[in-house]
Amino acid sequence: MSPFFMKIIPLILAFGMGLFVRAVKLMNRDDAPVLLRFVVSVSLPAMALNSILRAHLTMDMIYLPLSAIAIVVIMYFVGTLYGRQLKLDGGMMGSFLVGTMIMNTAFSLPFFAASHGDEGFVRGTLFDVGNSLMIFTFTYYQAVKYGSQTGKNKSRWKRFLRLPPLWAMVIGFGMRLLDLKVPEIGINFLNLIGQPTIPLIMIALGLCFHPRLHNLDKAFTAIGIRMVIGLLCGFTLASILGLDGITRIVVIVSSATPIGFNTLIFANLEEMDREFATTLVSFSILIALFYIPLLIYCLS
């Protein structure tokens, strides 16, 4: 068996573990946000910082967050066009549009780490910076626009600026720029704290998996926009910018990632179509379990 798939199969098994522990009632869907909160707040920043301190940095990395911003803007126009053609109502239109715009970049991080080590993980995290910026600003504005909670104050800048992975990257790149060294005990600590990141992400995805069999035609239209048109946009951007190597792979694959979990969060916050949002996220993750590893393998 290919060494690539030897690294990828355990990730799929970890997703299956999430399904299993939910099926036998050891854990439930409500536990997934707790796991993901630990990842975002503790283990992911440690892993990101450790990876930055060890990775080979190149100038073309600046294109990663900029590419993410460009993809979200393109998805906005494409999603709006298709949503209007489908004549979706306000709540479903909101979930449809937000779903096409939010890339589940956290889903791709374990695959980048498995296939390309620290180099892939750092680049995937940098792409996520641009994605997160758009999620908590422009994309969230769309949720407010189509939801039924528009009377509330919806500023999310503070939330974005408080993201621990963002500050881990600022510290990491600052230390590299100043050529500051971390003692071995510090590296070992970061490695220890960061190790649970990948299995916890995949287990949490399994816990959250909950497809519904309603409005599948509209759901797969949104998934197609996010994962197929997103893929084409990623290829185009990578060609225009002249990207190559791991940076090119990360831009293309990240542009084709499944619909992000924030679609569900925003659907709940703004009272959009929650059931439709659940269908979007669940089916796109199921497809991506096989689509993303295969895409990375082909591009590599």
N, C-alpha and C positions, 0 to 999 in steps of 0.2 A: 504494500500500500504506500502511496505517496506520503512523504514526510509532512507535506502541507495538511493533508486530511487527517493524519495522525494527531495534529495539533488542534484541528477544527472539531473533530467528532466529540471530544470531551466537553466542548462548549454546548453542543446540541444536547448531550446527555444531561448537563446541568440545567438546561431549559426543561428537559423531561423530568428532572428531579423536582422542579417547582410544581409541575403538573401533578406529580405523584403525592407530594406532601399535602397538597390541597385536596386531592381526591380522598386520602385517608384521614383528612381532618386534623392533621398535625399543625397545619397552618392554613390561613385563608387569605382572600384577596386583600383584606384590610392590613395584612402584615407586609405586603409589598411596598407601600409608601414608607414604612419604617426602615426596611432594608435599603431602599433607594436614598432615604434621607441620611442614613449612616454613610453610604457610599459617597454622596455628594459632599457631605460635611467633613468626613474623616479620611476614609481610605483612598478615594480618588485624588484629593489634593496631595496626599503623601506619595502616591504612585506617580502623579504628574511631576512633582518636584524631583523625585528620584530619577525619573526618566530624563528630564531636562538636564540634570547635572551630569548624566552619563552619555547623552546623545550627541551626535555630530550635527551641529547647527549650520544651516546655509541661508543665504539671503532670500532665496525664493520662498521661504516660509511665510513671508509677509503676505503672499498671495492667498494663503489659506483662509483667514477670516474674511478677506475682501471677496473671495469667491463665494463663501457662504452667504454673505449679504446680497450679492448679485443673484444667486439662485433663488433666494426667498422673494426678491422683487419680481423676477420672471414668473415664479409660481403664482404670485398674486394676480398678475394679468391673465395668465392661462386659466387659473381656477375661477376667476371672475367671469371670464368668457364662457366657459363650459357650464358654470352654475346658472348663468342667465339663460343659456340655451335649454337647460333642463327645467327651467321655471320652478326652482326650489323656493320654498317659503323661507321666512326669516331665520327661524331656528335651525333648520336643516341646511340652509345656505351658509350660515355661520360655521357650523361644524364641517361642512364640505370644504369651504374656503380655507379655514384655519388648518384643517387636516392636510391639505395640499402644500401649505406653506411651512409646516413644522417638520423638520428632519429629525428623526430619532438617531442622532449621532452617538448617543450612549450605547445604542445597539451595536454599532460598528466597532467601537473601541476594543472589545475583547478580541475581535477578529483581526484587527490591525496589530494588536499586541502579539497574538499567536503567530501571525504570518511574517511580521517585520520587526518584532521586538520593540525596543525603546524608540527607534527611529519612526516606526509607524504610529506608536502610541502618542508621542509628542505631537506629530503632525495632525493626528485625528483630534487631539485636544485643542489645538490651535484653531482648527476649522470650527469646532464647537463654540469657540469664543464669539465668532461672527454670528453663528446660528442663535446662540443665547441672547446676544444683543438684540437681534430682530424679534425673537420670541417675546421678550418682555417690553418691547416698544411697539413697533409697527404691526406685528401679528396680533398682539393683545388688543391693539386699537380696533382691529377688525372684529374681534370677539365682542368688544363693547358695542360696536356699531350694529351688529346683527343680533345681539342678545337682548334681554329684557331688564337689565340692571344698569342702564345707562345713566342713571341719576347719581351714581356714586363716584367718589374720587378714585381714579384708576391708574395713578402714576405707579410705574413698576421700575423706575430707574434705580431706586434704593435696593430693590431686590436683586437686580442684575449686579450692581456694584458690590454687593455683599456675598456674591458667589465665591465660596472657598477655592474652587479650582482656578478661578481667575487670579486670585491673589497668590496662589501657589506658583502660577506661571510668572507673575510679575517678580516674585522673589527669586525664582529659579533663573530667569533670564538676567535679572540684576546681578546675581552672584556670578553668572558666567561672564557677564560684561566686565565686572570688577575683578575677575579671576580669583574669587574667594573659594577656598577649599573647605569641604565639610569633613570633619574627622570620621574615621571608620565607624565608630560607634553610632554616629548620626546617620550614616548611610544604612547601617544594619537596622536601625530603628525605623527609618522610612520604608525600607524593604519589608519589614515585618508588618507594619501598619497597612501598607499598600497591597499586600498579597490577597486579601479577601475580595478586592474590587471586582475582578472578572467573574468569579463564581457567583457572587451576590447579585450582580446585574442580571445574569442569565437565570438564576433561580427566581428573582423578582419578576422577570418577564413571564416565566411559567405560571407564577401565582396570579398574574393579571390577565392571562389569556382567557377570554370569555366571548366568543363570537356569537352574534345574533343573526338569524336568517331572514331579516327584513331589509327591504330596499337594497338588495345585493347589486342590482344594475348600477345604481347611483354610487354605491360604495366602491365598486370595482372601477368605475370611472375616476373617482378621486384617487384610488390607489394607483391606477395607471398614470395619472398626471404626476403623482409624487415620485413613482419609482421608474417609470419608463421615460416620460418627458424630462424628468429630473436627470436621468442618466444621459440623455442626449445633450442636455444643457451642460452637464459636467464635462463631457467629451469636447464640446465646442469651446468652453472656457479654457480648458487645459491646452487646446490647440492654439487659441488666440494668444494666450499668455506664454506659450512656448515651454510649458512645464514638462519635466521628465522624471523618471525614477519614482521613488516612493511618494513624492509630493503630487505627481500626476495621478497616481493610483488613489491617493486619499481624496483628492478633489472629485474624481469621477465616482468613486464608490460612495462617498459621503453624500453626494448629490442625488444618489439613487436609494438612500436609506428609507426604511418604512416610516409610516406616520407616527409622530411623536406622542408620548404620554401627556404632554401639556394640552393636547387636544381635548382629552377627557377632563383635565383640571379646569380649563377655560369653559368647557361646556357646562360644568357644574356651577362655576362662579357666575357665569353670565346667563344661565338658564337657556342655553341653546338645546339642540336635540341630543340628549345624553345617550340614548340607545343607538342612534346612528353613529355617534362618536365612538362608542364601544365596538361596534361592528368594524369601523374603519381601522382602528388600532389593532384589533385582534387578528383580522385576516391579513393585514399587511405584514404583521410580525411572522405569521405562519409562512407566508411566501418568502419573506426575507431570510428565514432560517436556512434555506437552501440556495436562494438567489444571490445573497451577498457573498457567502464563501466561494461559490462558483465564479462570481464576477472577479473577486480578488485573485483567484487561481488563474483565470484566463488573462488578466491584465499583467500578472507577474511572470 
